Amino acid sequence: MLTLYHAPNSRSTRIITLLTALDVMDQIDIRLTDIPRQDGSGGRDPNNPHPEGKVPLLVTEEGETIRETNAIMLYLCDRFPSDFAPKVGAPGRATMLSWMAWYGNVLEPVFVLNIAEISHPVLTSTFRGLPEAITALATGLEGRDYILGARYSVVDLLLASPFLWFPKALPDVPVIKDWVARCGAQPAIAQTTVYETKAQQRFTEMA
């Protein structure tokens, strides 16, 4: 069985949403773990094998570890094939890979740098800035309901996550606002909220 090290209400929450969307929650051993939080709470769990004490971390049946959200998502979508992600060789696969890599290489870095109010020419030349990222996202959504077309997919789950987590950061761009609203209305999102509330209660009782 696959093992997921998960901290409730953290970046690994997106993996819970993915597992819910794939309908494979019963096929994963989910181990709740503590992590250092930005508000100073929490701490590193010695039982969490992530080399930096973070989440998510997925351990395969063969004992290999996978870290980084987009890498874990790609592995899970290949491990549990479904309509939620294009299979290898299928139309949309290349687009999916590009957007998921773009999230980790561009969107999240510029998103975090913008929140931290950090600016430097090297950062701008490497990642561009949040306005450029927003323009790229809006262009990708033009004329379609979701990134890959008419169907909600793992790409939307990942790319919409920072705007669902920080609603104040949602840009005043109609095509993006409408897309985020559609993503937030997905049944897997509501089911994740219920799961995370219960997981937080369990974790508090364990502490």
C-alpha positions in Angstrom: 0.0 0.0 0.0 1.2 3.5 -0.7 1.9 5.7 2.3 1.2 9.4 2.4 2.6 11.6 5.2 0.1 14.4 5.6 -0.4 17.4 7.8 -4.0 18.7 7.9 -4.6 22.0 6.3 -1.3 22.3 4.6 0.1 22.0 1.1 -0.5 18.2 1.3 -4.3 19.0 1.5 -4.2 19.1 -2.3 -3.1 15.5 -2.3 -6.1 14.6 -0.2 -8.3 16.3 -2.8 -6.6 14.4 -5.6 -7.0 11.0 -3.8 -10.7 11.9 -3.3 -11.2 12.9 -6.9 -9.5 9.6 -8.0 -11.7 7.7 -5.4 -8.7 5.9 -4.0 -8.6 7.1 -0.4 -9.1 3.6 0.8 -6.0 2.5 -1.0 -3.6 4.8 0.8 -2.1 4.6 4.3 -2.4 8.2 5.4 -0.1 9.1 8.3 -0.8 12.4 10.1 2.3 14.3 10.9 3.3 17.6 12.4 5.2 20.3 10.5 6.6 23.7 11.4 3.9 26.3 10.6 4.4 29.9 9.5 2.8 31.2 12.7 5.5 29.5 14.8 3.3 26.6 15.8 4.0 22.9 15.1 7.4 21.3 14.7 9.3 18.7 12.8 8.1 15.1 13.3 11.0 12.7 13.6 8.7 10.0 12.2 8.3 11.9 9.0 10.9 10.6 6.5 10.8 13.8 4.4 14.4 15.1 4.4 13.2 18.6 5.2 10.4 17.5 7.6 7.8 18.8 5.2 4.6 17.4 3.5 3.5 15.9 1.3 5.7 12.9 1.1 4.6 9.7 -0.7 6.2 6.3 -0.1 5.7 3.7 -2.8 5.1 0.0 -2.3 8.8 -0.5 -3.3 9.9 1.9 -0.5 10.9 4.8 -2.8 9.9 8.3 -1.6 8.4 11.0 -3.8 8.3 14.6 -2.7 7.0 17.8 -4.2 3.3 18.1 -4.8 3.3 18.1 -8.6 5.6 15.1 -8.8 3.3 13.2 -6.3 0.2 14.2 -8.3 1.7 12.9 -11.6 2.7 9.6 -9.9 -0.8 9.1 -8.5 -2.5 9.9 -11.7 -0.4 7.4 -13.5 -0.7 4.8 -10.7 -4.5 5.2 -10.7 -5.5 6.0 -14.4 -8.8 7.9 -14.8 -10.4 10.6 -16.8 -8.9 13.1 -14.3 -5.6 13.2 -16.1 -4.6 12.3 -19.7 -2.7 9.1 -19.9 0.7 8.7 -21.6 0.3 9.3 -25.3 -3.2 10.7 -25.0 -4.2 14.2 -26.3 -3.6 16.8 -23.5 -0.8 14.9 -21.8 1.9 17.3 -23.0 -0.2 20.3 -22.0 -0.8 18.8 -18.6 2.9 18.2 -18.0 3.8 21.7 -19.1 1.2 23.4 -16.8 2.1 21.3 -13.8 5.8 22.0 -14.2 4.9 25.7 -14.7 3.1 25.7 -11.4 6.2 24.6 -9.4 8.7 26.5 -11.5 6.9 29.8 -12.0 3.5 30.3 -10.3 4.2 29.3 -6.8 7.6 31.1 -6.6 6.2 34.4 -7.9 3.1 34.0 -5.7 5.2 33.5 -2.6 7.6 36.3 -3.6 4.6 38.7 -4.1 3.2 37.8 -0.6 6.6 38.4 0.9 7.0 41.7 -1.0 10.4 40.6 -2.3 11.6 42.0 -5.6 15.0 41.7 -7.3 16.1 41.9 -11.0 17.4 38.4 -10.9 14.1 37.1 -9.7 12.2 39.0 -12.3 14.5 37.8 -15.1 14.2 34.2 -13.9 10.5 33.9 -13.0 9.1 37.1 -14.4 6.4 38.4 -12.0 2.9 37.8 -10.8 1.3 40.0 -13.4 3.0 38.0 -16.2 2.0 34.7 -14.5 -1.6 35.9 -14.2 -1.6 36.9 -17.9 -0.3 33.4 -18.9 -3.0 31.8 -16.8 -5.7 33.9 -18.3 -4.5 33.2 -21.8 -4.6 29.5 -21.1 -8.2 29.7 -19.9 -9.5 31.9 -22.7 -12.4 30.2 -24.4 -12.6 27.2 -22.1 -14.0 26.2 -18.7 -10.8 24.5 -17.5 -7.2 24.3 -18.4 -7.5 21.2 -20.5 -10.9 22.0 -21.9 -14.4 21.2 -20.8 -13.4 18.8 -17.9 -12.0 19.6 -14.5 -8.6 17.9 -14.1 -5.6 17.5 -11.9 -4.1 20.6 -13.6 -7.0 22.7 -12.4 -6.8 21.2 -8.9 -3.1 22.3 -8.7 -3.2 25.7 -10.3 -6.3 26.9 -8.6 -5.1 25.8 -5.1 -3.2 29.0 -4.1 -6.3 31.2 -5.0 -8.6 28.9 -3.1 -6.2 28.9 -0.1 -5.7 32.7 -0.2 -8.9 34.2 -1.7 -7.5 37.8 -1.2 -4.9 37.0 -3.8 -7.5 36.2 -6.5 -6.9 38.6 -9.4 -9.7 40.7 -10.7 -9.7 38.9 -14.0 -13.1 37.5 -14.9 -11.8 34.4 -16.7 -9.7 33.5 -13.7 -12.3 34.4 -11.1 -14.9 32.3 -12.9 -12.5 29.4 -13.3 -11.5 29.4 -9.6 -15.2 29.5 -8.6 -15.8 26.4 -10.8 -12.8 24.6 -9.3 -13.9 25.5 -5.7 -17.4 24.1 -6.4 -16.1 20.6 -7.2 -17.4 17.9 -4.9 -13.9 16.7 -4.1 -13.1 20.1 -2.5 -16.1 19.9 -0.2 -15.3 16.3 0.7 -11.7 17.4 1.5 -12.9 20.1 3.8 -14.9 17.5 5.8 -11.9 15.1 5.9 -9.5 17.8 7.0 -11.7 18.9 9.8 -11.8 15.3 11.2 -8.1 14.8 10.5 -7.3 17.9 12.5 -9.4 16.7 15.4 -7.7 13.3 15.3 -4.3 14.9 15.1 -5.1 17.2 18.1 -6.1 14.2 20.1 -2.9 12.3 19.2 -0.7 15.2 20.3 
